Amino acid sequence: MNIKPLFDKVVVEPVKAEEKSKGGIILTAAAQEKPATCVVIAVGPGGVIDGKEVKMQVKPGDKVLLSKYSGTEVKIDGKEYTIIRQNDILAIVE
């Protein structure tokens, strides 16, 4: 299935969380933090939103940092994705 976001929405896939702490302790799923680093999978076309022209700044394949609790999590074909607004992206990681 192909995901095509609308307007200023961006579909991202979280980068796998660390399963061990820096000290070597194995973390359970509940103890792992939600990843803030994601890979952009699909980008909406932008356009006029709330009377303002929105130009998309990210493209598929970009690695980005997100706000901790932003977006809507969805599961499609067994994979987890998050759909966010472009303004919830804090930075592009190069």
N, C-alpha and C positions, 0 to 999 in steps of 0.2 A: 504494500500500500504506500502511496506517495502522499506526503503532507505538503500542502501549499498554504502558507499563512496569508492572512489578509492585512491590508493597511500597513501599520507600523509594527506588526507582530514579527517575532523571530522565534524559530524552533531551535532549541539547543539540546544537546545530549551531555549529561554530566560525565566528567572524567572520573574514573574509578577511584573511590576513597581508599585511603591508606588502611591496611588491615593490621598494621603493627605501629605502636608508638615509637618515638625516637629512642626510647630506652629498651625496645625489643618486646614490650608487652603486647600480646595479641588482643585486639579490640573486638568486642562483640558488635553485631550490627546496630544495636541500640546505642552503643558508646561512640560510634563513628559520627563525625560531624557531616552535615549535608555539604557536599562539595560546592565551592564557590566558583570553581573553574569548570568551564563547559566548552564544548566545540559547537559552533554554529552549523546546523544541518540545512536550514532553509530560511529565506528572508522574504518578507512581504514587499510589495511594490512601493510602499510609502504613499505619498499623495497629500491631499489637503485633509488635515485632521483638526477638528475644532477651530476651523478658520485659518490655520497656519500650515504653510507648506513644510512637509517633513521629507527630508532626503535621507535615505538609508546609508548609514556609515559602516555597516558590517557586511560581510559576504560569507557564503558557505565555506567552511574550512577554517575560519578565524577561531582562535582560542580566546575566550573572553572571561572576565570576572563579573559575577552577578551580585546583587544585593542578596543577603542571606535567605530571606523568606519571600522572594519575588516569584511571580508567575503561577501557572497552573500546570500541575503534573498530570501527564497522560501516559497510558501504556498502549502501544500499537504494535501488533505482531510480536509480542513478547519483549519489546524493548521499551525502556522508560525514556520519555522526553519531557521537556518543560517548555511551555509556550509563554513568552514574556513580551512586554513592550520594549521597544528599542531603548527608551529612557531608563529602564531598569538595569541596563548594562553599564557597569562602572568603568571598565577599561578593556582594551584589546591587549592581549599578552603577545609580545613578539619574541 
